[in-house]
Amino acid sequence: MASPHIALRTAATQDLRPFLALLQEQGVRFRVYEASGEQLLEVATPAQAEAVHVLYESWCAGDIQVHLQPTSAQPQLSAQAIRWSALQQSPVTIALVMLSVAGFLLVYLGAPLTWLSLFTFAPFVVVGDSLRFGDMGSQYWRLLTPAFLHFGWLHIVFNSLWLWELGAKVERRLGSVHMLGLFTAIALVSNGCQFLFGGASIFGGMSGVVYGLLGFSFVAARLQPAWNFEPSRSIMLLMVGWLLLCIVGLVEVLGFGAIANAAHVAGLLSGAALGATLALLSRRGGDRGEARRL
């Protein structure tokens, strides 16, 4: 898997249209997107990245003049357009957020328990004042669907925000197929471990996947810096700190309800393992490509 290379990092407010027109005239293939308040320009190879950087410095210094003809068809690379482009490049992440909201509404609006039972890890029926759980059988969708169930406003809001913050960056860099594969693998592991360690119960939420994306982003970006989606230190401290508070039981004492700690830990570890695997495969592929060019 070939990795893109970042040629430029500029402020999101800088108008790069003349420079991008210059690159198009030179036949350079590139991609521009916004991340963490910056515009990032990617090219295919390190040689192209170096050439683009030199060209950019000359353009900024005024050594190269580019004049755009004002036409109605001229693309507007404003901050709003860049954000819209980011949305278009993250369809899987958006779909996961929407499905999570749908799962929250299923609970919040008081849908019949028979409907809710369709999406839990193990099916259940109400017998008197208690729940009786059955076997999953061949209903394999249950391995994934608990991730979409959310049981409160804070639950859905924070999971959706973290899913977008982490997942959209990964999807924009690695593509939708990889993002879908990551969700599937991490959800399988986190839901399965929660059932294994917590037993049959009604559990749910995207938190296991979110922690998986956190582990994936941290490890993968450390081993393959060209991917450039490593979470900030503040995000790492906040999310890992919250995980530790959940594990020691302080969060439940404060009244946040039962926490699916097994899903969180399993998600984090499985995401980190996937990040290490994909990053090392990417580096190995890049090394073979460099050797062939030599």
C-alpha positions in Angstrom: 0.0 0.0 0.0 1.7 3.2 -1.2 1.5 6.1 1.3 0.9 9.7 0.3 3.4 12.4 1.3 2.6 15.7 2.8 4.2 18.5 0.7 2.7 21.5 2.5 1.0 22.6 5.7 -0.6 26.1 5.5 -3.2 28.0 7.4 -6.8 27.1 6.6 -7.4 30.8 5.6 -4.7 31.0 3.0 -6.0 31.2 -0.6 -4.0 28.5 -2.4 -6.0 28.6 -5.7 -3.3 30.3 -7.7 -0.6 27.9 -6.5 -2.9 24.9 -7.1 -3.5 26.2 -10.6 0.3 26.3 -11.1 0.6 22.7 -9.9 -2.1 21.6 -12.4 -0.2 23.4 -15.2 2.9 21.4 -14.2 0.9 18.2 -14.3 1.3 17.5 -10.6 -1.3 15.3 -9.1 -2.3 16.3 -5.5 -4.9 16.3 -2.9 -5.8 19.1 -0.5 -7.8 18.8 2.7 -8.2 20.4 6.1 -7.1 18.9 9.4 -6.7 20.6 12.8 -7.1 24.1 11.4 -4.5 23.6 8.6 -4.6 23.0 4.9 -2.6 19.9 4.0 -1.4 19.2 0.4 -0.5 15.6 -0.4 1.4 14.2 -3.4 2.4 10.7 -4.3 6.2 10.6 -3.7 8.9 12.3 -1.6 10.5 13.7 -4.7 7.3 15.4 -5.7 6.8 16.7 -2.1 10.2 18.3 -2.2 9.6 19.9 -5.6 6.2 21.2 -4.6 7.8 22.8 -1.4 10.4 24.5 -3.5 7.8 25.8 -5.9 5.7 27.0 -3.1 8.5 29.0 -1.5 9.2 30.6 -4.9 5.5 31.5 -5.3 5.3 33.0 -1.8 8.5 35.0 -2.5 6.9 36.5 -5.6 9.4 34.9 -8.0 6.5 33.1 -9.7 3.4 35.0 -10.7 0.1 33.2 -11.3 -3.0 35.2 -12.5 -6.4 33.5 -12.4 -9.1 34.5 -14.8 -12.3 35.2 -12.9 -14.9 32.8 -14.2 -18.0 31.4 -12.7 -16.5 27.9 -13.0 -13.5 28.8 -10.9 -13.3 26.4 -8.0 -13.5 28.1 -4.6 -11.2 26.4 -2.1 -12.6 28.3 0.9 -12.5 26.8 4.4 -16.2 25.9 3.9 -15.4 24.1 0.6 -12.6 22.2 2.3 -14.9 21.1 5.1 -17.4 19.9 2.6 -14.7 18.0 0.8 -13.8 16.4 4.2 -17.4 15.3 4.6 -17.4 13.8 1.1 -14.3 11.8 1.9 -15.7 10.3 5.1 -18.9 8.5 4.1 -18.4 5.4 6.3 -17.7 7.6 9.4 -20.9 9.6 8.7 -22.9 6.4 8.2 -21.7 5.1 11.6 -22.6 8.3 13.3 -26.1 8.2 11.7 -26.6 4.6 12.7 -25.6 5.4 16.2 -28.1 8.2 16.4 -30.8 5.8 15.1 -29.8 3.3 17.8 -30.1 6.1 20.4 -33.6 7.1 19.1 -34.7 3.5 19.3 -34.0 3.5 23.0 -34.9 7.1 23.8 -38.3 7.0 22.0 -39.3 3.9 23.9 -39.5 1.4 21.0 -40.9 -2.0 21.9 -38.4 -4.3 23.7 -38.9 -6.8 20.9 -37.3 -4.3 18.6 -34.5 -3.6 20.9 -33.9 -7.3 21.3 -33.1 -7.5 17.6 -29.9 -5.5 18.0 -28.5 -6.7 21.3 -25.6 -9.2 21.4 -27.9 -11.9 22.8 -31.7 -11.9 22.1 -33.9 -11.6 25.2 -37.5 -11.8 26.3 -39.2 -10.3 29.3 -40.5 -12.9 31.8 -42.3 -11.2 34.7 -39.9 -8.6 36.1 -36.8 -10.1 34.6 -35.0 -10.6 31.3 -34.3 -14.0 29.9 -31.5 -14.2 27.4 -31.2 -16.7 24.6 -28.5 -17.8 22.2 -27.4 -15.8 19.2 -27.7 -18.8 16.9 -27.0 -17.8 13.3 -28.0 -14.1 13.8 -24.5 -12.9 13.2 -25.4 -9.3 12.8 -25.6 -9.2 16.6 -21.8 -9.3 16.7 -21.8 -5.7 15.4 -25.2 -4.1 16.2 -24.6 -3.4 19.9 -22.2 -0.7 18.9 -25.1 1.4 17.6 -27.2 1.2 20.8 -26.9 4.3 23.0 -28.6 4.8 26.3 -28.4 8.5 27.0 -27.7 12.0 25.6 -24.1 12.1 26.9 -23.5 8.6 25.6 -24.5 9.4 22.0 -23.1 13.0 21.9 -19.6 12.1 23.1 -19.3 8.9 21.1 -20.4 10.7 18.0 -17.9 13.5 18.5 -15.0 11.1 19.2 -16.0 8.9 16.3 -15.9 11.9 13.9 -12.7 13.3 15.4 -10.8 10.0 15.1 -12.6 8.1 12.3 -12.9 10.8 9.8 -9.1 11.5 9.8 -8.4 7.8 9.4 -10.9 7.4 6.6 -9.6 10.5 4.7 -6.1 9.1 4.8 -6.6 5.4 4.3 -9.9 5.3 2.5 -13.5 4.1 3.2 -12.7 0.4 2.7 -10.1 0.5 5.4 -12.4 2.4 7.7 -15.2 -0.1 7.3 -12.8 -2.9 7.9 -11.5 -1.3 11.1 -15.0 -0.7 12.4 -15.9 -4.3 11.7 -12.8 -5.8 13.3 -12.8 -3.6 16.4 -16.6 -4.0 16.9 -16.3 -7.8 16.7 -13.5 -7.9 19.3 -15.0 -5.3 21.7 -18.5 -6.6 21.7 -17.3 -10.2 21.9 -15.1 -9.4 24.9 -17.8 -7.5 26.7 -20.1 -10.5 26.4 -17.3 -12.9 27.4 -16.3 -11.0 30.5 -19.7 -9.4 31.4 -22.1 -12.1 30.5 -25.4 -11.8 28.9 -26.8 -8.3 29.3 -28.0 -5.3 27.4 -24.9 -3.4 26.6 -24.1 -1.1 23.7 -22.3 2.0 22.5 -19.6 3.0 20.0 -17.1 3.5 22.8 -15.2 0.2 22.1 -14.8 1.3 18.5 -13.8 4.8 19.5 -11.1 3.5 21.8 -10.0 1.1 19.0 -9.6 4.1 16.7 -7.7 5.9 19.4 -5.3 2.9 19.7 -5.1 2.5 15.9 -4.4 6.2 15.3 -1.7 6.5 17.9 0.2 3.3 17.0 -0.2 3.5 13.3 0.8 7.2 13.0 3.9 6.6 15.2 5.1 3.7 13.0 4.0 5.4 9.7 4.4 9.2 10.2 3.3 9.9 6.6 -0.3 9.0 7.7 -0.3 12.1 10.0 -3.4 11.3 12.0 -1.9 10.8 15.5 -4.2 12.1 18.2 -3.0 15.2 20.1 -1.6 14.7 23.5 -4.6 16.4 25.1 -6.9 13.9 23.4 -4.8 11.0 24.5 -4.6 12.2 28.1 -8.4 12.9 28.3 -9.5 9.6 26.8 -6.9 7.3 28.5 -7.6 9.2 31.8 -11.4 8.6 31.4 -10.7 4.9 30.7 -8.7 4.5 33.9 -11.4 6.3 35.9 -13.9 3.8 34.4 -11.8 0.8 35.2 -11.3 1.8 38.9 -15.1 2.3 39.2 -15.1 6.0 40.0 -17.3 6.9 37.0 -20.0 4.5 38.2 -19.8 5.9 41.7 -20.5 9.3 40.2 -23.7 8.0 38.8 -22.9 7.5 35.1 -24.3 3.9 35.1 -22.6 0.7 34.3 -19.6 1.0 32.0 -18.5 -1.6 29.5 -14.9 -1.7 30.5 -14.1 -4.9 28.7 -15.3 -3.4 25.4 -13.2 -0.3 26.0 -10.0 -2.2 26.8 -10.5 -4.8 24.1 -11.2 -2.1 21.6 -8.1 -0.1 22.5 -5.8 -3.1 22.3 -7.2 -4.5 19.1 -7.0 -1.1 17.5 -3.4 -0.7 18.5 -2.6 -4.2 17.1 -4.3 -3.4 13.8 -2.5 -0.1 13.7 0.9 -1.8 14.1 0.1 -4.4 11.5 -1.1 -2.0 8.8 1.7 0.5 9.4 4.4 -2.1 9.3 2.9 -3.5 6.1 2.8 0.0 4.6 6.4 0.6 5.5 7.5 -2.7 4.1 5.6 -1.9 0.8 7.2 1.5 0.7 10.7 0.0 1.3 10.2 -2.4 -1.6 9.1 0.4 -3.8 12.2 2.4 -3.0 14.4 -0.6 -3.6 12.9 -1.1 -7.1 13.5 2.5 -8.0 17.1 2.2 -6.9 
